[in-house]
Amino acid sequence: MAGLIWAAVAPRALLQEIASGEAELVNAESAAFILADAWFALITAVGGLITGTLGYRLLVRRAGAAATAGLVLGAVVAALLAMWVGDNIGLGTYNHLLASSPAGAIFHSSLALGAKSALAFWPLCTAGVILLAETGARRSGPAAARARGRHAQSTQSSQSPQSSQSPQSTQGAQSTPSATERPDEPDTSGMWTAEPP
């Protein structure tokens, strides 16, 4: 897919036939080759971001380092495949025009990746996204644990005054006898008499 997009959007330099099977650039200062490499780098970088994001959510969080290695290797293969597809789309037409066009004929060159270092964008972006996501997950884990701990402590501290007051009130209620439970008191003659009910 990336190779097809590159072949569709990348510019191609104009060539002029000077002899059978030979052609030269119409404009020697043409920026078509640089723009073609830039388009390839941009497309593969976007592919790496997509691969890293989806791969982390679907695979890395479950399988760990093995999934990361597989995604990076897959990104390398995807970049090579994109270059191969882009290079070969229209190559047959270009070879036919180069061989059969009369002198002075103008046609577009075939697409080719000049800066092979652009192949690294896909795996590098994939690995970078996974690394950033894993680092963020490791930092957010302890922070969430500390937040839960503070919440639990605040909940316990808000409940502790109520629990400490309840036994005292219970003991106070138990230590204060009611009027019906008071012992009999002596009268003026010194005899113990029971209070009337």
C-alpha positions as CSV (number, residue, x, y, z in Angstrom):
1,M,0.0,0.0,0.0
2,A,2.8,2.4,0.9
3,G,4.6,1.7,-2.4
4,L,1.4,2.4,-4.4
5,I,0.9,5.7,-2.6
6,W,4.6,6.6,-3.2
7,A,4.3,5.8,-6.9
8,A,1.1,7.9,-7.2
9,V,2.3,11.1,-5.5
10,A,6.1,11.2,-6.1
11,P,7.2,13.4,-9.0
12,R,9.3,12.0,-11.8
13,A,12.0,13.9,-13.7
14,L,11.6,14.6,-17.4
15,L,14.0,12.9,-19.8
16,Q,14.8,13.6,-23.5
17,E,15.9,10.8,-25.9
18,I,19.2,11.6,-27.4
19,A,19.9,8.2,-29.1
20,S,18.4,4.8,-29.1
21,G,18.3,3.6,-25.6
22,E,19.9,6.8,-24.2
23,A,18.2,9.8,-22.5
24,E,19.3,12.8,-20.4
25,L,17.6,15.1,-18.0
26,V,15.7,18.0,-19.6
27,N,16.5,20.1,-16.5
28,A,19.8,19.2,-14.9
29,E,18.7,21.1,-11.7
30,S,15.5,19.2,-11.3
31,A,14.4,18.6,-7.7
32,A,12.2,15.6,-8.7
33,F,14.6,13.0,-7.3
34,I,14.9,14.8,-3.9
35,L,11.1,15.2,-3.7
36,A,10.6,11.6,-4.5
37,D,12.9,10.6,-1.6
38,A,11.2,13.1,0.7
39,W,7.8,11.6,-0.2
40,F,9.1,8.1,0.5
41,A,10.4,9.2,3.9
42,L,7.1,10.9,4.8
43,I,5.0,7.9,3.8
44,T,7.2,5.4,5.6
45,A,7.3,7.6,8.8
46,V,3.5,7.7,8.8
47,G,3.4,4.0,8.3
48,G,5.8,3.6,11.3
49,L,3.5,5.7,13.5
50,I,0.5,3.6,12.6
51,T,2.4,0.4,13.0
52,G,3.7,1.4,16.4
53,T,0.4,2.7,17.7
54,L,-1.7,-0.3,16.6
55,G,1.1,-2.8,17.4
56,Y,1.4,-1.5,21.0
57,R,-2.3,-1.6,21.7
58,L,-2.9,-5.0,20.2
59,L,0.3,-6.9,20.7
60,V,3.0,-5.3,22.8
61,R,0.9,-5.0,26.0
62,R,0.2,-8.7,25.8
63,A,3.3,-10.3,24.4
64,G,6.0,-7.8,25.5
65,A,9.5,-7.7,24.0
66,A,8.8,-10.5,21.5
67,A,6.0,-8.5,19.9
68,T,8.2,-5.4,19.8
69,A,11.0,-7.2,17.9
70,G,8.4,-8.7,15.5
71,L,6.9,-5.3,14.8
72,V,10.3,-3.7,14.1
73,L,11.4,-6.5,11.8
74,G,8.0,-6.3,10.0
75,A,8.5,-2.5,9.6
76,V,11.9,-3.2,7.9
77,V,10.2,-5.6,5.5
78,A,7.4,-3.2,4.8
79,A,9.9,-0.4,3.9
80,L,11.8,-2.7,1.5
81,L,8.5,-3.8,0.0
82,A,7.3,-0.2,-0.5
83,M,10.6,0.7,-2.2
84,W,10.3,-2.4,-4.5
85,V,6.7,-1.7,-5.5
86,G,7.4,2.0,-6.2
87,D,10.5,1.2,-8.2
88,N,8.7,-1.4,-10.4
89,I,5.5,0.5,-11.1
90,G,5.9,2.1,-14.5
91,L,9.4,0.6,-15.0
92,G,8.2,-1.5,-18.0
93,T,6.7,1.6,-19.7
94,Y,9.9,3.5,-19.1
95,N,12.1,0.8,-20.6
96,H,9.8,0.6,-23.6
97,L,9.9,4.3,-24.2
98,L,13.6,4.4,-23.8
99,A,14.1,1.7,-26.3
100,S,11.6,2.8,-29.0
101,S,11.3,6.6,-28.8
102,P,12.9,8.7,-31.5
103,A,15.6,11.2,-30.8
104,G,14.3,14.3,-29.1
105,A,11.3,12.6,-27.5
106,I,10.5,13.6,-24.0
107,F,9.1,11.3,-21.3
108,H,9.2,10.7,-17.6
109,S,11.9,8.7,-15.9
110,S,11.1,5.7,-13.7
111,L,10.7,6.1,-9.9
112,A,13.7,5.2,-7.8
113,L,14.8,5.8,-4.2
114,G,18.1,7.6,-4.2
115,A,18.6,8.0,-0.4
116,K,18.5,4.4,0.9
117,S,18.7,5.7,4.4
118,A,15.0,6.7,4.1
119,L,14.3,2.9,4.6
120,A,15.0,3.4,8.3
121,F,12.1,5.8,8.9
122,W,9.5,3.0,9.1
123,P,11.2,0.8,11.8
124,L,12.6,3.8,13.7
125,C,9.1,5.4,14.0
126,T,7.6,2.1,15.0
127,A,10.2,1.5,17.7
128,G,9.9,5.2,18.9
129,V,6.2,5.0,19.3
130,I,6.4,1.7,21.3
131,L,9.2,3.1,23.5
132,L,7.2,6.3,24.3
133,A,4.0,4.4,25.0
134,E,5.9,1.9,27.3
135,T,7.6,4.7,29.2
136,G,4.3,6.5,29.7
137,A,2.6,3.4,30.9
138,R,5.4,2.7,33.5
139,R,5.3,6.3,34.8
140,S,1.5,6.4,35.1
141,G,1.4,3.0,37.0
142,P,3.2,4.2,40.2
143,A,1.4,7.6,40.0
144,A,-2.0,5.8,40.0
145,A,-0.9,3.6,42.8
146,R,0.1,6.6,44.9
147,A,-3.2,8.3,44.2
148,R,-5.1,5.2,45.3
149,G,-3.0,5.0,48.5
150,R,-3.7,8.7,49.3
151,H,-7.4,8.2,48.7
152,A,-7.5,5.1,51.0
153,Q,-5.6,7.0,53.8
154,S,-8.0,10.0,53.6
155,T,-11.0,7.6,53.8
156,Q,-9.5,5.9,56.9
157,S,-8.7,9.2,58.6
158,S,-12.2,10.5,58.0
159,Q,-13.7,7.3,59.5
160,S,-11.4,7.1,62.5
161,P,-13.0,9.9,64.7
162,Q,-16.4,8.3,64.5
163,S,-15.0,4.9,65.4
164,S,-13.0,6.4,68.4
165,Q,-16.0,8.2,69.8
166,S,-18.5,5.4,69.6
167,P,-16.8,3.2,72.3
168,Q,-16.5,6.2,74.7
169,S,-20.2,7.0,74.2
170,T,-21.1,3.4,74.8
171,Q,-19.0,3.2,77.9
172,G,-20.5,6.5,79.2
173,A,-23.9,5.1,78.6
174,Q,-23.0,1.9,80.4
175,S,-21.3,3.6,83.4
176,T,-24.3,6.0,84.1
177,P,-26.9,4.0,85.8
178,S,-30.5,4.7,85.3
179,A,-32.9,5.7,88.0
180,T,-34.4,2.2,88.1
181,E,-31.0,0.6,88.5
182,R,-29.8,2.8,91.4
183,P,-29.2,0.9,94.7
184,D,-31.6,1.5,97.6
185,E,-30.7,4.4,99.9
186,P,-31.2,4.5,103.7
187,D,-33.9,6.7,105.2
188,T,-33.5,9.0,108.2
189,S,-33.8,6.2,110.6
190,G,-30.9,4.4,109.1
191,M,-32.9,1.6,107.6
192,W,-32.5,0.6,104.0
193,T,-35.7,0.9,102.2
194,A,-36.4,0.3,98.5
195,E,-37.6,3.2,96.5
196,P,-41.1,3.1,95.2
197,P,-41.4,1.8,91.7
